[in-house]
């Protein structure tokens, strides 16, 4: 397939591909701090940049798309 549009058309015609995509996109585990390497990058690089120039009263919004039962959000 050479485009996203072509893949979408394939998905419309092949239910097995839909399930394959579903399995590839979703994880089967949920846990507190389940990916230590990712949290290290957050700690060392992302969090400092998020709070750079912010005051204690400034809001910081974070989207956590990969959470099943919520542990990741609270990690």
PyMOL Python script that loads the backbone (N, CA, C, O; Angstrom):
from pymol import cmd

cmd.read_pdbstr("""\
ATOM      1  N   UNK A   1       0.848  -1.181   0.000  1.00  0.00           N
ATOM      2  CA  UNK A   1       0.000   0.000   0.000  1.00  0.00           C
ATOM      3  C   UNK A   1       0.887   1.235   0.000  1.00  0.00           C
ATOM      4  O   UNK A   1       1.921   1.278   0.667  1.00  0.00           O
ATOM      5  N   UNK A   2       0.465   2.235  -0.757  1.00  0.00           N
ATOM      6  CA  UNK A   2       1.324   3.402  -0.893  1.00  0.00           C
ATOM      7  C   UNK A   2       0.750   4.674  -0.289  1.00  0.00           C
ATOM      8  O   UNK A   2       1.313   5.753  -0.473  1.00  0.00           O
ATOM      9  N   UNK A   3      -0.372   4.563   0.436  1.00  0.00           N
ATOM     10  CA  UNK A   3      -0.926   5.763   1.063  1.00  0.00           C
ATOM     11  C   UNK A   3      -1.839   5.375   2.219  1.00  0.00           C
ATOM     12  O   UNK A   3      -2.290   4.234   2.321  1.00  0.00           O
ATOM     13  N   UNK A   4      -2.098   6.334   3.075  1.00  0.00           N
ATOM     14  CA  UNK A   4      -3.032   6.104   4.176  1.00  0.00           C
ATOM     15  C   UNK A   4      -4.428   5.850   3.619  1.00  0.00           C
ATOM     16  O   UNK A   4      -5.160   5.002   4.129  1.00  0.00           O
ATOM     17  N   UNK A   5      -4.791   6.578   2.583  1.00  0.00           N
ATOM     18  CA  UNK A   5      -6.120   6.391   1.979  1.00  0.00           C
ATOM     19  C   UNK A   5      -6.297   4.957   1.482  1.00  0.00           C
ATOM     20  O   UNK A   5      -7.364   4.365   1.641  1.00  0.00           O
ATOM     21  N   UNK A   6      -5.253   4.409   0.883  1.00  0.00           N
ATOM     22  CA  UNK A   6      -5.320   3.026   0.405  1.00  0.00           C
ATOM     23  C   UNK A   6      -5.470   2.063   1.579  1.00  0.00           C
ATOM     24  O   UNK A   6      -6.196   1.073   1.487  1.00  0.00           O
ATOM     25  N   UNK A   7      -4.778   2.356   2.686  1.00  0.00           N
ATOM     26  CA  UNK A   7      -4.879   1.502   3.863  1.00  0.00           C
ATOM     27  C   UNK A   7      -6.289   1.579   4.458  1.00  0.00           C
ATOM     28  O   UNK A   7      -6.840   0.562   4.878  1.00  0.00           O
ATOM     29  N   UNK A   8      -6.865   2.766   4.493  1.00  0.00           N
ATOM     30  CA  UNK A   8      -8.233   2.914   4.997  1.00  0.00           C
ATOM     31  C   UNK A   8      -9.201   2.085   4.159  1.00  0.00           C
ATOM     32  O   UNK A   8     -10.093   1.431   4.700  1.00  0.00           O
ATOM     33  N   UNK A   9      -9.028   2.112   2.864  1.00  0.00           N
ATOM     34  CA  UNK A   9      -9.887   1.302   1.988  1.00  0.00           C
ATOM     35  C   UNK A   9      -9.703  -0.183   2.276  1.00  0.00           C
ATOM     36  O   UNK A   9     -10.673  -0.941   2.282  1.00  0.00           O
ATOM     37  N   UNK A  10      -8.466  -0.599   2.513  1.00  0.00           N
ATOM     38  CA  UNK A  10      -8.194  -1.990   2.854  1.00  0.00           C
ATOM     39  C   UNK A  10      -8.884  -2.350   4.168  1.00  0.00           C
ATOM     40  O   UNK A  10      -9.479  -3.421   4.289  1.00  0.00           O
ATOM     41  N   UNK A  11      -8.802  -1.447   5.156  1.00  0.00           N
ATOM     42  CA  UNK A  11      -9.459  -1.697   6.435  1.00  0.00           C
ATOM     43  C   UNK A  11     -10.963  -1.885   6.265  1.00  0.00           C
ATOM     44  O   UNK A  11     -11.565  -2.725   6.934  1.00  0.00           O
ATOM     45  N   UNK A  12     -11.559  -1.117   5.388  1.00  0.00           N
ATOM     46  CA  UNK A  12     -13.004  -1.224   5.148  1.00  0.00           C
ATOM     47  C   UNK A  12     -13.396  -2.579   4.571  1.00  0.00           C
ATOM     48  O   UNK A  12     -14.524  -3.034   4.762  1.00  0.00           O
ATOM     49  N   UNK A  13     -12.478  -3.220   3.874  1.00  0.00           N
ATOM     50  CA  UNK A  13     -12.785  -4.479   3.194  1.00  0.00           C
ATOM     51  C   UNK A  13     -12.302  -5.722   3.935  1.00  0.00           C
ATOM     52  O   UNK A  13     -12.761  -6.827   3.646  1.00  0.00           O
ATOM     53  N   UNK A  14     -11.389  -5.561   4.881  1.00  0.00           N
ATOM     54  CA  UNK A  14     -10.766  -6.727   5.506  1.00  0.00           C
ATOM     55  C   UNK A  14     -10.849  -6.649   7.033  1.00  0.00           C
ATOM     56  O   UNK A  14     -10.004  -6.010   7.660  1.00  0.00           O
ATOM     57  N   UNK A  15     -11.856  -7.291   7.640  1.00  0.00           N
ATOM     58  CA  UNK A  15     -12.004  -7.247   9.092  1.00  0.00           C
ATOM     59  C   UNK A  15     -10.800  -7.814   9.841  1.00  0.00           C
ATOM     60  O   UNK A  15     -10.523  -7.406  10.969  1.00  0.00           O
ATOM     61  N   UNK A  16     -10.088  -8.746   9.225  1.00  0.00           N
ATOM     62  CA  UNK A  16      -8.895  -9.294   9.888  1.00  0.00           C
ATOM     63  C   UNK A  16      -7.832  -8.221  10.058  1.00  0.00           C
ATOM     64  O   UNK A  16      -7.143  -8.178  11.077  1.00  0.00           O
ATOM     65  N   UNK A  17      -7.699  -7.363   9.070  1.00  0.00           N
ATOM     66  CA  UNK A  17      -6.722  -6.277   9.169  1.00  0.00           C
ATOM     67  C   UNK A  17      -7.107  -5.290  10.271  1.00  0.00           C
ATOM     68  O   UNK A  17      -6.240  -4.746  10.956  1.00  0.00           O
ATOM     69  N   UNK A  18      -8.405  -5.065  10.435  1.00  0.00           N
ATOM     70  CA  UNK A  18      -8.871  -4.195  11.517  1.00  0.00           C
ATOM     71  C   UNK A  18      -8.429  -4.766  12.857  1.00  0.00           C
ATOM     72  O   UNK A  18      -7.936  -4.031  13.713  1.00  0.00           O
ATOM     73  N   UNK A  19      -8.601  -6.066  13.044  1.00  0.00           N
ATOM     74  CA  UNK A  19      -8.188  -6.700  14.300  1.00  0.00           C
ATOM     75  C   UNK A  19      -6.670  -6.663  14.466  1.00  0.00           C
ATOM     76  O   UNK A  19      -6.179  -6.456  15.575  1.00  0.00           O
ATOM     77  N   UNK A  20      -5.929  -6.860  13.391  1.00  0.00           N
ATOM     78  CA  UNK A  20      -4.465  -6.770  13.463  1.00  0.00           C
ATOM     79  C   UNK A  20      -4.035  -5.370  13.891  1.00  0.00           C
ATOM     80  O   UNK A  20      -3.151  -5.221  14.734  1.00  0.00           O
ATOM     81  N   UNK A  21      -4.653  -4.353  13.318  1.00  0.00           N
ATOM     82  CA  UNK A  21      -4.343  -2.972  13.687  1.00  0.00           C
ATOM     83  C   UNK A  21      -4.708  -2.721  15.140  1.00  0.00           C
ATOM     84  O   UNK A  21      -3.947  -2.100  15.882  1.00  0.00           O
ATOM     85  N   UNK A  22      -5.866  -3.203  15.540  1.00  0.00           N
ATOM     86  CA  UNK A  22      -6.328  -3.069  16.921  1.00  0.00           C
ATOM     87  C   UNK A  22      -5.297  -3.648  17.886  1.00  0.00           C
ATOM     88  O   UNK A  22      -4.943  -2.998  18.870  1.00  0.00           O
ATOM     89  N   UNK A  23      -4.816  -4.846  17.620  1.00  0.00           N
ATOM     90  CA  UNK A  23      -3.824  -5.499  18.481  1.00  0.00           C
ATOM     91  C   UNK A  23      -2.496  -4.749  18.481  1.00  0.00           C
ATOM     92  O   UNK A  23      -1.821  -4.687  19.508  1.00  0.00           O
ATOM     93  N   UNK A  24      -2.118  -4.182  17.345  1.00  0.00           N
ATOM     94  CA  UNK A  24      -0.856  -3.444  17.263  1.00  0.00           C
ATOM     95  C   UNK A  24      -0.905  -2.129  18.035  1.00  0.00           C
ATOM     96  O   UNK A  24       0.103  -1.693  18.591  1.00  0.00           O
ATOM     97  N   UNK A  25      -2.072  -1.501  18.067  1.00  0.00           N
ATOM     98  CA  UNK A  25      -2.182  -0.195  18.710  1.00  0.00           C
ATOM     99  C   UNK A  25      -2.413  -0.272  20.209  1.00  0.00           C
ATOM    100  O   UNK A  25      -2.007   0.631  20.941  1.00  0.00           O
ATOM    101  N   UNK A  26      -3.048  -1.320  20.674  1.00  0.00           N
ATOM    102  CA  UNK A  26      -3.380  -1.426  22.086  1.00  0.00           C
ATOM    103  C   UNK A  26      -2.425  -2.366  22.802  1.00  0.00           C
ATOM    104  O   UNK A  26      -1.924  -3.331  22.227  1.00  0.00           O
ATOM    105  N   UNK A  27      -2.188  -2.061  24.064  1.00  0.00           N
ATOM    106  CA  UNK A  27      -1.326  -2.915  24.870  1.00  0.00           C
ATOM    107  C   UNK A  27      -2.191  -3.777  25.780  1.00  0.00           C
ATOM    108  O   UNK A  27      -3.353  -3.455  26.026  1.00  0.00           O
ATOM    109  N   UNK A  28      -1.635  -4.848  26.268  1.00  0.00           N
ATOM    110  CA  UNK A  28      -2.378  -5.752  27.142  1.00  0.00           C
ATOM    111  C   UNK A  28      -1.938  -5.656  28.590  1.00  0.00           C
ATOM    112  O   UNK A  28      -2.333  -6.475  29.419  1.00  0.00           O
ATOM    113  N   UNK A  29      -1.118  -4.652  28.897  1.00  0.00           N
ATOM    114  CA  UNK A  29      -0.658  -4.495  30.273  1.00  0.00           C
ATOM    115  C   UNK A  29      -0.938  -3.077  30.728  1.00  0.00           C
ATOM    116  O   UNK A  29      -0.971  -2.141  29.929  1.00  0.00           O
ATOM    117  N   UNK A  30      -1.138  -2.939  32.021  1.00  0.00           N
ATOM    118  CA  UNK A  30      -1.223  -1.624  32.638  1.00  0.00           C
ATOM    119  C   UNK A  30      -0.572  -1.747  33.997  1.00  0.00           C
ATOM    120  O   UNK A  30      -0.797  -2.720  34.717  1.00  0.00           O
ATOM    121  N   UNK A  31       0.231  -0.766  34.344  1.00  0.00           N
ATOM    122  CA  UNK A  31       0.985  -0.853  35.588  1.00  0.00           C
ATOM    123  C   UNK A  31       1.529   0.524  35.930  1.00  0.00           C
ATOM    124  O   UNK A  31       1.691   1.369  35.050  1.00  0.00           O
ATOM    125  N   UNK A  32       1.807   0.748  37.195  1.00  0.00           N
ATOM    126  CA  UNK A  32       2.465   1.981  37.585  1.00  0.00           C
ATOM    127  C   UNK A  32       3.910   1.947  37.094  1.00  0.00           C
ATOM    128  O   UNK A  32       4.597   0.940  37.263  1.00  0.00           O
ATOM    129  N   UNK A  33       4.369   3.026  36.495  1.00  0.00           N
ATOM    130  CA  UNK A  33       5.753   3.168  36.021  1.00  0.00           C
ATOM    131  C   UNK A  33       6.194   1.971  35.180  1.00  0.00           C
ATOM    132  O   UNK A  33       7.293   1.451  35.376  1.00  0.00           O
ATOM    133  N   UNK A  34       5.353   1.531  34.251  1.00  0.00           N
ATOM    134  CA  UNK A  34       5.619   0.298  33.514  1.00  0.00           C
ATOM    135  C   UNK A  34       6.767   0.388  32.524  1.00  0.00           C
ATOM    136  O   UNK A  34       7.297  -0.641  32.107  1.00  0.00           O
ATOM    137  N   UNK A  35       7.166   1.604  32.135  1.00  0.00           N
ATOM    138  CA  UNK A  35       8.250   1.768  31.162  1.00  0.00           C
ATOM    139  C   UNK A  35       9.309   2.697  31.748  1.00  0.00           C
ATOM    140  O   UNK A  35       9.270   3.903  31.502  1.00  0.00           O
ATOM    141  N   UNK A  36      10.259   2.155  32.521  1.00  0.00           N
ATOM    142  CA  UNK A  36      11.249   2.989  33.212  1.00  0.00           C
ATOM    143  C   UNK A  36      12.037   3.913  32.281  1.00  0.00           C
ATOM    144  O   UNK A  36      12.339   5.046  32.657  1.00  0.00           O
ATOM    145  N   UNK A  37      12.371   3.454  31.086  1.00  0.00           N
ATOM    146  CA  UNK A  37      13.126   4.307  30.158  1.00  0.00           C
ATOM    147  C   UNK A  37      12.327   5.546  29.766  1.00  0.00           C
ATOM    148  O   UNK A  37      12.876   6.645  29.694  1.00  0.00           O
ATOM    149  N   UNK A  38      11.049   5.372  29.518  1.00  0.00           N
ATOM    150  CA  UNK A  38      10.198   6.510  29.151  1.00  0.00           C
ATOM    151  C   UNK A  38      10.081   7.493  30.306  1.00  0.00           C
ATOM    152  O   UNK A  38      10.099   8.706  30.098  1.00  0.00           O
ATOM    153  N   UNK A  39       9.963   6.974  31.522  1.00  0.00           N
ATOM    154  CA  UNK A  39       9.864   7.868  32.672  1.00  0.00           C
ATOM    155  C   UNK A  39      11.172   8.602  32.932  1.00  0.00           C
ATOM    156  O   UNK A  39      11.154   9.735  33.415  1.00  0.00           O
ATOM    157  N   UNK A  40      12.290   7.989  32.625  1.00  0.00           N
ATOM    158  CA  UNK A  40      13.590   8.660  32.765  1.00  0.00           C
ATOM    159  C   UNK A  40      13.681   9.834  31.794  1.00  0.00           C
ATOM    160  O   UNK A  40      14.164  10.905  32.164  1.00  0.00           O
ATOM    161  N   UNK A  41      13.227   9.647  30.568  1.00  0.00           N
ATOM    162  CA  UNK A  41      13.219  10.745  29.586  1.00  0.00           C
ATOM    163  C   UNK A  41      12.282  11.852  30.057  1.00  0.00           C
ATOM    164  O   UNK A  41      12.614  13.033  29.958  1.00  0.00           O
ATOM    165  N   UNK A  42      11.114  11.474  30.567  1.00  0.00           N
ATOM    166  CA  UNK A  42      10.196  12.479  31.105  1.00  0.00           C
ATOM    167  C   UNK A  42      10.853  13.278  32.223  1.00  0.00           C
ATOM    168  O   UNK A  42      10.776  14.507  32.251  1.00  0.00           O
ATOM    169  N   UNK A  43      11.499  12.568  33.142  1.00  0.00           N
ATOM    170  CA  UNK A  43      12.132  13.212  34.290  1.00  0.00           C
ATOM    171  C   UNK A  43      13.264  14.147  33.872  1.00  0.00           C
ATOM    172  O   UNK A  43      13.374  15.265  34.374  1.00  0.00           O
ATOM    173  N   UNK A  44      14.101  13.679  32.953  1.00  0.00           N
ATOM    174  CA  UNK A  44      15.306  14.431  32.594  1.00  0.00           C
ATOM    175  C   UNK A  44      15.078  15.519  31.547  1.00  0.00           C
ATOM    176  O   UNK A  44      15.757  16.545  31.568  1.00  0.00           O
ATOM    177  N   UNK A  45      14.137  15.309  30.637  1.00  0.00           N
ATOM    178  CA  UNK A  45      14.012  16.229  29.499  1.00  0.00           C
ATOM    179  C   UNK A  45      12.649  16.899  29.382  1.00  0.00           C
ATOM    180  O   UNK A  45      12.561  18.120  29.246  1.00  0.00           O
ATOM    181  N   UNK A  46      11.590  16.101  29.436  1.00  0.00           N
ATOM    182  CA  UNK A  46      10.265  16.640  29.131  1.00  0.00           C
ATOM    183  C   UNK A  46       9.735  17.524  30.255  1.00  0.00           C
ATOM    184  O   UNK A  46       9.317  18.655  30.007  1.00  0.00           O
ATOM    185  N   UNK A  47       9.747  17.023  31.478  1.00  0.00           N
ATOM    186  CA  UNK A  47       9.197  17.773  32.612  1.00  0.00           C
ATOM    187  C   UNK A  47       9.907  19.113  32.801  1.00  0.00           C
ATOM    188  O   UNK A  47       9.234  20.131  32.965  1.00  0.00           O
ATOM    189  N   UNK A  48      11.247  19.152  32.782  1.00  0.00           N
ATOM    190  CA  UNK A  48      11.902  20.460  32.920  1.00  0.00           C
ATOM    191  C   UNK A  48      11.473  21.460  31.841  1.00  0.00           C
ATOM    192  O   UNK A  48      11.301  22.645  32.129  1.00  0.00           O
ATOM    193  N   UNK A  49      11.304  20.995  30.616  1.00  0.00           N
ATOM    194  CA  UNK A  49      10.872  21.899  29.543  1.00  0.00           C
ATOM    195  C   UNK A  49       9.430  22.362  29.740  1.00  0.00           C
ATOM    196  O   UNK A  49       9.098  23.511  29.450  1.00  0.00           O
ATOM    197  N   UNK A  50       8.573  21.461  30.234  1.00  0.00           N
ATOM    198  CA  UNK A  50       7.175  21.835  30.470  1.00  0.00           C
ATOM    199  C   UNK A  50       7.049  22.958  31.494  1.00  0.00           C
ATOM    200  O   UNK A  50       6.197  23.837  31.366  1.00  0.00           O
ATOM    201  N   UNK A  51       7.903  22.919  32.507  1.00  0.00           N
ATOM    202  CA  UNK A  51       7.787  23.876  33.601  1.00  0.00           C
ATOM    203  C   UNK A  51       8.707  25.079  33.453  1.00  0.00           C
ATOM    204  O   UNK A  51       8.690  25.980  34.293  1.00  0.00           O
ATOM    205  N   UNK A  52       9.492  25.101  32.415  1.00  0.00           N
ATOM    206  CA  UNK A  52      10.401  26.225  32.182  1.00  0.00           C
ATOM    207  C   UNK A  52       9.596  27.512  31.992  1.00  0.00           C
ATOM    208  O   UNK A  52       8.721  27.596  31.131  1.00  0.00           O
ATOM    209  N   UNK A  53       9.914  28.506  32.814  1.00  0.00           N
ATOM    210  CA  UNK A  53       9.236  29.795  32.715  1.00  0.00           C
ATOM    211  C   UNK A  53       7.855  29.836  33.342  1.00  0.00           C
ATOM    212  O   UNK A  53       7.173  30.856  33.249  1.00  0.00           O
ATOM    213  N   UNK A  54       7.427  28.758  33.978  1.00  0.00           N
ATOM    214  CA  UNK A  54       6.103  28.711  34.608  1.00  0.00           C
ATOM    215  C   UNK A  54       6.213  29.129  36.075  1.00  0.00           C
ATOM    216  O   UNK A  54       7.254  28.969  36.711  1.00  0.00           O
ATOM    217  N   UNK A  55       5.126  29.660  36.584  1.00  0.00           N
ATOM    218  CA  UNK A  55       5.047  29.947  38.011  1.00  0.00           C
ATOM    219  C   UNK A  55       4.225  28.843  38.671  1.00  0.00           C
ATOM    220  O   UNK A  55       3.634  27.999  37.997  1.00  0.00           O
ATOM    221  N   UNK A  56       4.200  28.865  40.006  1.00  0.00           N
ATOM    222  CA  UNK A  56       3.463  27.836  40.742  1.00  0.00           C
ATOM    223  C   UNK A  56       1.966  27.880  40.434  1.00  0.00           C
ATOM    224  O   UNK A  56       1.275  26.874  40.595  1.00  0.00           O
ATOM    225  N   UNK A  57       1.468  29.017  39.999  1.00  0.00           N
ATOM    226  CA  UNK A  57       0.030  29.119  39.723  1.00  0.00           C
ATOM    227  C   UNK A  57      -0.327  28.854  38.257  1.00  0.00           C
ATOM    228  O   UNK A  57      -1.508  28.810  37.913  1.00  0.00           O
ATOM    229  N   UNK A  58       0.669  28.679  37.398  1.00  0.00           N
ATOM    230  CA  UNK A  58       0.405  28.377  35.988  1.00  0.00           C
ATOM    231  C   UNK A  58      -0.065  26.931  35.828  1.00  0.00           C
ATOM    232  O   UNK A  58       0.469  26.020  36.460  1.00  0.00           O
ATOM    233  N   UNK A  59      -1.057  26.737  34.985  1.00  0.00           N
ATOM    234  CA  UNK A  59      -1.565  25.389  34.721  1.00  0.00           C
ATOM    235  C   UNK A  59      -0.707  24.705  33.657  1.00  0.00           C
ATOM    236  O   UNK A  59      -0.251  25.334  32.702  1.00  0.00           O
ATOM    237  N   UNK A  60      -0.503  23.421  33.844  1.00  0.00           N
ATOM    238  CA  UNK A  60       0.174  22.590  32.850  1.00  0.00           C
ATOM    239  C   UNK A  60      -0.759  21.422  32.562  1.00  0.00           C
ATOM    240  O   UNK A  60      -1.117  20.672  33.470  1.00  0.00           O
ATOM    241  N   UNK A  61      -1.154  21.266  31.304  1.00  0.00           N
ATOM    242  CA  UNK A  61      -2.062  20.182  30.921  1.00  0.00           C
ATOM    243  C   UNK A  61      -1.266  19.113  30.186  1.00  0.00           C
ATOM    244  O   UNK A  61      -0.443  19.417  29.323  1.00  0.00           O
ATOM    245  N   UNK A  62      -1.522  17.859  30.538  1.00  0.00           N
ATOM    246  CA  UNK A  62      -0.809  16.733  29.938  1.00  0.00           C
ATOM    247  C   UNK A  62      -1.835  15.691  29.495  1.00  0.00           C
ATOM    248  O   UNK A  62      -2.719  15.307  30.261  1.00  0.00           O
ATOM    249  N   UNK A  63      -1.702  15.243  28.256  1.00  0.00           N
ATOM    250  CA  UNK A  63      -2.580  14.206  27.721  1.00  0.00           C
ATOM    251  C   UNK A  63      -1.870  12.866  27.857  1.00  0.00           C
ATOM    252  O   UNK A  63      -0.715  12.733  27.453  1.00  0.00           O
ATOM    253  N   UNK A  64      -2.546  11.880  28.418  1.00  0.00           N
ATOM    254  CA  UNK A  64      -1.996  10.531  28.559  1.00  0.00           C
ATOM    255  C   UNK A  64      -2.868   9.595  27.734  1.00  0.00           C
ATOM    256  O   UNK A  64      -3.852   9.063  28.248  1.00  0.00           O
ATOM    257  N   UNK A  65      -2.524   9.379  26.449  1.00  0.00           N
ATOM    258  CA  UNK A  65      -3.388   8.575  25.592  1.00  0.00           C
ATOM    259  C   UNK A  65      -3.331   7.082  25.879  1.00  0.00           C
ATOM    260  O   UNK A  65      -4.305   6.374  25.625  1.00  0.00           O
ATOM    261  N   UNK A  66      -2.213   6.586  26.403  1.00  0.00           N
ATOM    262  CA  UNK A  66      -2.057   5.142  26.577  1.00  0.00           C
ATOM    263  C   UNK A  66      -2.352   4.686  27.981  1.00  0.00           C
ATOM    264  O   UNK A  66      -1.457   4.193  28.666  1.00  0.00           O
ATOM    265  N   UNK A  67      -3.588   4.835  28.432  1.00  0.00           N
ATOM    266  CA  UNK A  67      -3.911   4.353  29.772  1.00  0.00           C
ATOM    267  C   UNK A  67      -5.132   3.447  29.696  1.00  0.00           C
ATOM    268  O   UNK A  67      -6.153   3.809  29.112  1.00  0.00           O
ATOM    269  N   UNK A  68      -5.015   2.289  30.282  1.00  0.00           N
ATOM    270  CA  UNK A  68      -6.107   1.324  30.241  1.00  0.00           C
ATOM    271  C   UNK A  68      -7.007   1.493  31.467  1.00  0.00           C
ATOM    272  O   UNK A  68      -8.166   1.888  31.346  1.00  0.00           O
ATOM    273  N   UNK A  69      -6.466   1.190  32.641  1.00  0.00           N
ATOM    274  CA  UNK A  69      -7.260   1.329  33.856  1.00  0.00           C
ATOM    275  C   UNK A  69      -6.783   2.485  34.718  1.00  0.00           C
ATOM    276  O   UNK A  69      -7.268   2.656  35.837  1.00  0.00           O
ATOM    277  N   UNK A  70      -5.840   3.286  34.221  1.00  0.00           N
ATOM    278  CA  UNK A  70      -5.486   4.531  34.885  1.00  0.00           C
ATOM    279  C   UNK A  70      -4.157   4.596  35.598  1.00  0.00           C
ATOM    280  O   UNK A  70      -3.737   5.685  35.989  1.00  0.00           O
ATOM    281  N   UNK A  71      -3.473   3.476  35.788  1.00  0.00           N
ATOM    282  CA  UNK A  71      -2.220   3.507  36.527  1.00  0.00           C
ATOM    283  C   UNK A  71      -1.200   4.441  35.878  1.00  0.00           C
ATOM    284  O   UNK A  71      -0.471   5.145  36.576  1.00  0.00           O
ATOM    285  N   UNK A  72      -1.145   4.449  34.550  1.00  0.00           N
ATOM    286  CA  UNK A  72      -0.161   5.270  33.846  1.00  0.00           C
ATOM    287  C   UNK A  72      -0.366   6.753  34.144  1.00  0.00           C
ATOM    288  O   UNK A  72       0.602   7.500  34.285  1.00  0.00           O
ATOM    289  N   UNK A  73      -1.609   7.171  34.239  1.00  0.00           N
ATOM    290  CA  UNK A  73      -1.906   8.581  34.492  1.00  0.00           C
ATOM    291  C   UNK A  73      -1.361   9.012  35.841  1.00  0.00           C
ATOM    292  O   UNK A  73      -0.882  10.137  35.982  1.00  0.00           O
ATOM    293  N   UNK A  74      -1.427   8.139  36.829  1.00  0.00           N
ATOM    294  CA  UNK A  74      -0.998   8.488  38.179  1.00  0.00           C
ATOM    295  C   UNK A  74       0.466   8.175  38.446  1.00  0.00           C
ATOM    296  O   UNK A  74       0.959   8.442  39.542  1.00  0.00           O
ATOM    297  N   UNK A  75       1.163   7.622  37.483  1.00  0.00           N
ATOM    298  CA  UNK A  75       2.580   7.271  37.681  1.00  0.00           C
ATOM    299  C   UNK A  75       3.454   8.496  37.708  1.00  0.00           C
ATOM    300  O   UNK A  75       4.669   8.383  37.866  1.00  0.00           O
TER     301      UNK A  75
END
""", "prot")
cmd.dss("prot")
cmd.show_as("cartoon", "prot")
cmd.util.cbc("prot")
cmd.orient("prot")
